[in-house]
Structures are given as structure tokens and as C-alpha cells.
Amino acid sequence: MQRRTAMILLGLVIVSASLMYFLVKEGVIRRVPTQRAASSGVTATPPESLAPSPPPEACQKMRGTFETGIAFPQWGNGAYGETDKKWLTELPEIRTQTAACWVEIPVLFYQSSLTATDVTQGPGTPSLGAFTSGIKLARSLGFYVFVTPLIEVDGPQPWAGAIHFPTEAQERLWFEHYWQAIKPYVLAAAGAGVEQLSVGTELEWLQMNAPDALWNELIANVRSAFAGTLTYDMNWTSLDDDLPTWMHNPDLKTIGVSEYAPLIDAPTRVDPGQMPALWQQEEKPKLDALAATLGKAILISEIGYRNSADALYNSWEAGSHAPPDPQEQAGACQAALESLIGDPNILGTFFWGWDDAQLFTLIGQPAVAVIHAYYASLLADALDRQARP
């Protein structure tokens, strides 16, 4: 009954609701945030005084079944910290407005070129203090936390998936520098009680070409510092490739997918009622095949749709010449959730992104009510199972 009621309300939302600076090349997502100074003048509770709050009972019952997540990307040295006004004021609203049990915290690193071996902090990287403060606030609000490292590359091609090297020696040097860059954040995440962490995000060329030994060494290094759940998050463009052996490493509980695959090949509007069929035909078989090949369920570590009339076309692009279309964005989110929830091959969904995500931004959009309906239905089912004799 609760699920049926939620779906009825969802239909009403879709019908009646009124309505990263990215660069794109070769069909893959680019993520380069718009830089901004940290907000100031916000009174915040000191992070050392924030104690973790147990997640809601229903979230505890769902743990290990389906991760109902929202990604909340923040950029800048003060991101997630005591002076980050958006983080402080909007994070509590995510639970209320979406019924999410998980929040994803991306951390942005930098590299000077596609063939450079340097990986460093930059203007968009949160300080360790701000990062730790943000985790503590999320956990004090009862969220489970998922941390994902991202890399922005300087130059005309900023996507980390295009990082490549001509020699194995350079690959080894890159892996060493990458580990040294993320290590302090891995240790901080472990110390702050983070439940889940990715060892890397969308490193497409490296994941297919760097030796297994380098990947397994990286995974071992991260595991030595972090006892929680480990993932690696691949891009949707890798779904048709043969998987490298290192992805079967037993320390990786799951593989995540940044799911921005286009469902149409022309910039046109799609009736939301036709979207679930497109999802079932175009993308769900690929995800199920990935899980079968891995021998374990997978995670949708990022998924998002533009607030535009062509939301299903070149879905990785943050910009569009099409007019805004909140119902198209909401319908796309509904079609994805309808296809993914209930699939035993899918461990969870993390929608990109709550705020500071250009046309993907969810806050204030009808898509939020769609996500709430599905996530709340899962919570209700978890409590219902507990109440059964």
C-alpha cells in the first residue's frame, strides 16, 4: 500500500510540477568545476564537537541492500568546511527532500597535462580540515558517506579518462604520485568514519592499459589505510570493453559506474512515458552484463540528467541549447530508478548533483520529488519487513 501510494503521488508530481563547467569530446564526461570562494560569515558548530548520529532506523535496515544516495559536489579549499554556506545549510535538506540515506562527497585533484605524472591539490581541492569537517557534519546528521576522488587535467582536454603514458615507468610514477596525493584524504576519511570510498574515478585509459600490478598495489595501499567498503568507479563508455583482471580484486566490494549514457541519438524531447522502455532496451542489459562478468553487484556511483528538453541526448554534457524542461529531467530520473531499483545486480544510485552541478542541479527541481518517492518507498519497505512477524 505504501509503495502504491508513493507511485500515485509520483505520477502527480510528474504531470503537474511546473516547471562543473564541462567540456565534451569523444562521448565522455568532463568535470571541471566553476571555481568559487568559500562562503563566509556562517556560524557553525566546531567539527570536533560533532558526534556521529545513528542513521534513521529504516536506513540501518536497508544497509547492504540498496544505497539511496545524492552527490553534493563542492569546490574550493573551504569546500565542505565551516565556511561553506551551501554545505552547512543545504546538507540537512537532502534528507528531508530526497529521503536519501547516503551522501557522496567528491574531492577534486589536479594534473598539469594528460601525460604529466604529477597529481596535486589545487584551487578546487578542499583542505583536509574542511574535508574532515564536512564528513563529521554529514555523519552527525545520520548520513552514510561515500568519498570519491576526481582529477581535473589542465589544458583543452580536462577529463581524467584521457590520461595516458608511453612507458610503464611513467605509469608507475603516476600511480606513486596519485597515492601520495589521495593518501591524506583516505586517512582522514578513515578517521572520520566514512563507510565507502573509491580508489579512483573514470580513469579509462589507465584502467585498461596500466599493468594489473600497479592497480593492485594502489588497492592494497588504500586498503591498508581504510577498512570500509572500497570501489572503483568506471565511466559508462567502458561498459562495452573487456574488463581488466584487477577489477576482480577481492578488496573491491563492487565496481561503480558513472552512468551518463545517451538513450537517443538526436537532440529531441522524449515523452517521459517512453523513457522506461528506452532504459530497459539501451542501458540496463549492459549493466546486468557487467555485474555478471564481475560476479558481483555493481553501484551506480553517478547518474544525472540535465534540466533541458534534450536531457537524454549526449547526457554527459552539462550545457544544452535546448530550453529548460524540468519534467524531462524528472522523467529521466524516474525511468532510471524504475529500471534500477529492484534489480539484484544494482547496489544503489547516487544522483549528480544536489547543487553546483550546472544543468544537472537537482535542488528546487521536480526531479527531487521523484527521487523522494522512490527512496521513501524503499525506506517504508524496510520498516515493513521489520514489522512482520
C-alpha positions in Angstrom: 0.0 0.0 0.0 2.8 2.5 0.9 4.6 1.7 -2.3 1.4 2.1 -4.4 0.6 5.4 -2.7 4.1 6.7 -3.3 3.9 5.8 -7.0 0.5 7.6 -7.3 2.0 10.7 -5.8 5.0 10.4 -8.1 2.7 10.4 -11.1 1.0 13.5 -9.9 4.4 15.2 -9.4 5.5 14.4 -13.0 2.2 15.6 -14.5 1.7 18.7 -12.5 5.1 20.1 -11.5 5.9 23.3 -13.2 8.3 23.7 -14.4 31.2 21.7 -13.4 31.8 23.7 -16.3 32.2 20.6 -18.6 33.9 20.1 -21.9 33.0 17.3 -24.1 34.9 15.3 -26.7 34.6 11.7 -27.9 31.5 10.9 -25.9 32.8 11.0 -22.4 32.0 13.2 -19.4 34.3 16.1 -18.4 34.1 17.5 -14.9 35.8 20.9 -14.3 34.1 22.9 -11.6 33.4 26.6 -11.7 35.8 27.9 -9.1 34.3 30.0 -6.3 35.5 31.3 -3.0 34.3 29.7 0.2 31.3 31.4 1.8 32.0 33.3 5.0 30.1 34.7 7.9 28.4 31.4 8.8 28.2 30.3 12.4 28.9 26.6 12.6 29.4 24.0 15.3 33.1 23.2 15.6 33.8 19.8 13.9 35.4 18.3 17.0 32.2 18.7 18.9 30.1 16.9 16.3 29.2 13.4 17.3 28.0 10.8 14.7 24.2 10.4 14.7 22.9 6.9 14.0 21.1 6.8 10.6 17.3 6.5 10.7 16.2 3.1 11.6 15.0 2.4 8.1 18.4 3.4 6.7 20.0 0.9 9.1 17.6 -1.8 7.9 18.5 -1.0 4.3 22.3 -1.1 4.8 23.8 -3.6 2.5 20.7 -3.8 0.2 20.4 -0.6 -1.7 22.3 2.7 -1.3 19.9 5.6 -1.7 22.4 8.4 -2.5 22.8 12.0 -3.6 26.1 13.5 -4.7 26.7 17.0 -3.3 29.9 18.3 -5.1 31.5 21.4 -3.6 34.6 23.1 -5.0 37.3 25.2 -3.3 39.8 25.0 -0.4 37.0 25.7 2.0 34.5 23.2 0.4 32.6 21.1 3.0 34.1 23.2 5.8 32.8 25.5 8.4 32.7 28.5 6.0 30.9 26.6 3.2 27.4 28.1 3.5 25.8 25.8 0.9 27.1 22.6 2.6 26.0 23.8 6.0 22.6 24.9 5.1 21.6 22.5 2.2 23.0 19.2 3.5 20.2 18.8 6.1 17.7 19.4 3.4 18.9 16.5 1.3 17.5 14.0 3.8 14.1 15.9 4.1 13.6 16.4 0.4 15.0 13.2 -1.1 14.9 10.6 1.8 18.5 9.7 0.9 20.5 7.7 3.4 23.8 8.3 1.7 25.7 11.4 0.6 28.6 11.3 -1.9 31.5 13.7 -1.3 33.7 14.3 -4.4 37.3 15.5 -3.8 38.9 17.2 -6.8 42.7 16.8 -7.5 44.7 18.3 -10.4 47.2 17.3 -13.0 49.2 19.6 -15.3 48.7 17.7 -18.6 47.4 14.4 -19.9 50.9 12.9 -20.0 52.3 14.5 -16.8 52.9 12.3 -13.8 52.1 15.0 -11.2 48.9 14.7 -9.2 48.4 17.5 -6.7 45.9 19.6 -4.7 44.6 22.7 -6.5 42.2 25.6 -6.1 39.2 23.3 -6.1 40.6 20.8 -3.6 39.1 21.0 -0.1 41.7 21.4 2.7 42.0 18.4 5.0 40.4 20.4 7.8 37.4 21.4 5.6 37.0 17.8 4.2 37.1 16.3 7.7 34.6 18.9 9.0 32.2 18.1 6.1 32.3 14.4 6.8 31.6 15.0 10.5 28.7 17.2 9.7 27.2 14.6 7.3 27.7 11.8 9.9 26.2 13.9 12.7 23.1 14.3 10.5 22.9 10.5 10.2 24.1 10.1 6.6 26.3 7.3 5.4 29.2 8.8 3.5 30.8 7.8 0.1 34.0 9.7 -0.8 35.1 9.8 -4.5 38.4 11.3 -5.8 38.3 13.2 -9.1 41.1 14.6 -11.3 40.9 17.7 -13.4 43.6 17.9 -16.1 44.9 21.3 -17.2 44.6 22.1 -20.9 41.9 21.7 -23.5 41.1 18.1 -22.5 40.4 18.1 -18.8 38.9 14.6 -18.5 40.9 12.2 -16.4 39.9 9.3 -18.6 42.3 10.5 -21.3 45.4 10.5 -19.0 48.0 8.2 -20.7 51.7 7.4 -20.8 54.1 5.9 -23.4 56.1 3.9 -20.8 55.4 1.7 -17.8 58.0 3.7 -15.8 55.8 6.8 -16.3 52.7 4.8 -15.3 54.4 3.6 -12.1 55.5 7.2 -11.3 51.9 8.4 -11.8 50.5 5.8 -9.5 53.0 6.7 -6.8 52.1 10.4 -7.1 48.4 9.7 -7.2 48.6 7.6 -4.0 50.6 10.3 -2.2 48.0 12.9 -3.3 45.0 11.0 -2.1 46.6 9.3 0.9 45.9 12.1 3.4 42.3 12.2 2.4 42.0 8.4 2.6 43.4 8.6 6.2 41.1 11.5 7.1 38.1 9.6 5.7 39.0 6.5 7.7 39.5 8.6 10.9 36.1 10.4 10.4 34.2 7.1 10.0 33.5 7.2 6.2 31.7 4.0 5.2 32.7 3.8 1.5 35.5 5.1 -0.7 36.5 4.9 -4.3 40.1 4.3 -5.3 39.6 6.2 -8.5 37.1 7.7 -10.9 36.8 7.4 -14.7 40.5 6.7 -15.3 39.6 5.0 -18.5 42.9 4.7 -20.4 44.8 3.8 -17.2 42.2 1.2 -16.2 42.6 -0.6 -19.5 46.3 -0.2 -20.2 48.2 0.2 -16.9 49.6 -3.1 -15.6 47.4 -5.0 -13.1 50.3 -4.9 -10.6 50.0 -1.1 -10.4 46.3 -1.2 -9.8 46.5 -4.0 -7.2 49.3 -2.1 -5.4 47.1 1.0 -5.3 44.2 -1.0 -4.0 46.4 -2.6 -1.3 47.7 0.9 -0.3 44.2 2.2 0.1 43.1 -0.9 1.9 46.0 -0.5 4.4 44.6 2.9 5.4 40.9 2.4 5.0 38.9 -0.5 6.4 35.5 0.4 4.9 34.0 -0.6 1.6 36.2 0.1 -1.5 35.0 0.7 -5.1 36.5 1.8 -8.3 34.2 4.0 -10.4 34.4 3.5 -14.2 32.8 5.6 -16.9 29.8 4.4 -18.9 31.9 4.3 -22.0 33.8 1.3 -20.6 30.7 -0.9 -20.4 31.4 -2.4 -23.9 35.1 -3.1 -23.1 36.7 -6.3 -21.7 37.3 -5.9 -18.0 40.9 -5.8 -16.8 41.8 -8.6 -14.3 42.5 -6.2 -11.5 38.8 -5.3 -11.3 38.2 -8.7 -9.8 40.5 -7.8 -6.8 38.6 -9.1 -3.7 39.3 -5.9 -1.8 36.9 -4.1 -4.2 33.4 -5.0 -2.9 31.9 -3.5 -6.1 32.6 -1.5 -9.2 30.8 1.8 -9.7 29.6 3.2 -12.9 29.2 6.9 -13.9 26.0 6.4 -15.8 25.6 9.2 -18.3 24.9 7.1 -21.4 22.7 8.8 -24.0 19.4 7.0 -24.8 18.7 8.7 -28.1 20.8 9.8 -31.0 19.2 13.2 -31.8 18.6 16.3 -29.7 14.8 15.9 -29.3 12.4 15.7 -26.4 11.2 12.3 -25.4 7.8 11.7 -23.8 8.6 10.7 -20.2 6.2 7.7 -20.6 8.6 6.3 -23.3 11.7 6.6 -21.2 11.5 3.4 -19.1 11.4 1.3 -22.3 14.5 3.1 -23.6 16.3 2.4 -20.3 15.3 -1.3 -20.5 16.4 -1.6 -24.1 19.5 0.6 -24.2 21.3 0.5 -20.9 20.0 -2.0 -18.3 21.3 -5.0 -20.3 24.8 -3.5 -20.3 24.8 -3.0 -16.5 23.5 -6.5 -15.9 26.2 -7.9 -18.2 28.8 -6.0 -16.2 27.6 -7.5 -12.9 27.5 -11.0 -14.5 31.1 -10.6 -15.7 32.3 -9.3 -12.3 30.4 -11.9 -10.4 29.0 -9.3 -8.0 26.5 -6.5 -7.9 27.5 -3.0 -9.1 26.9 0.5 -8.0 25.6 3.5 -10.0 28.2 5.8 -8.4 27.0 8.8 -10.5 23.8 9.4 -12.5 22.2 12.6 -13.6 20.2 14.3 -16.2 20.0 17.9 -17.5 17.1 20.2 -16.9 16.7 20.5 -20.7 14.3 19.3 -23.4 17.1 17.1 -24.8 18.1 15.5 -21.5 18.5 12.0 -23.0 20.8 13.2 -25.8 24.5 13.4 -25.1 23.5 13.0 -21.5 27.1 13.7 -20.2 27.0 17.3 -21.3 26.3 19.9 -18.7 25.2 22.5 -21.3 22.5 22.5 -23.9 20.9 24.8 -26.4 17.5 23.2 -25.8 15.1 25.1 -23.5 14.8 24.2 -19.8 12.5 21.2 -19.2 12.1 20.2 -15.6 9.6 17.5 -16.5 12.1 15.9 -18.9 14.7 15.8 -16.1 12.2 14.4 -13.7 11.0 11.8 -16.1 14.6 10.7 -16.9 15.3 10.2 -13.2 12.1 8.2 -12.8 12.9 5.9 -15.7 16.3 5.2 -14.3 15.0 4.5 -10.8 12.2 2.3 -12.2 14.8 0.3 -14.1 17.4 0.0 -11.3 15.5 -0.4 -8.1 14.6 -4.0 -7.6 17.4 -5.2 -9.9 19.6 -7.5 -7.7 22.6 -6.5 -9.8 22.4 -2.9 -8.6 23.6 -1.9 -5.1 22.5 1.7 -5.2 22.2 5.0 -7.0 24.0 8.4 -6.4 22.3 11.3 -8.3 24.6 14.0 -9.5 24.3 16.6 -8.2 22.4 18.4 -5.4 23.9 21.8 -6.1 26.8 23.4 -8.0 26.2 20.9 -10.9 25.1 23.3 -13.7 22.1 21.9 -15.6 22.3 18.7 -13.6 21.5 20.6 -10.4 18.6 18.9 -8.5 17.8 21.4 -5.7 14.4 23.1 -6.4 13.5 20.8 -9.3 10.6 18.4 -9.7 13.2 15.6 -10.0 13.7 15.9 -6.2 10.2 14.7 -5.6 10.7 11.8 -8.0 13.8 10.7 -6.1 12.0 11.1 -2.8 9.1 8.9 -3.9 11.4 6.0 -4.8 13.8 6.4 -1.9 11.0 6.8 0.7 9.3 3.7 -0.7 12.4 1.7 -0.1 12.6 3.0 3.4 8.9 2.1 4.0 9.5 -1.4 2.7 12.5 -1.8 5.0 10.4 -0.8 8.1 7.5 -3.0 6.9 9.8 -6.1 6.7 11.0 -5.4 10.2 7.4 -5.2 11.5 6.4 -8.5 10.0 6.1 -11.4 12.5 
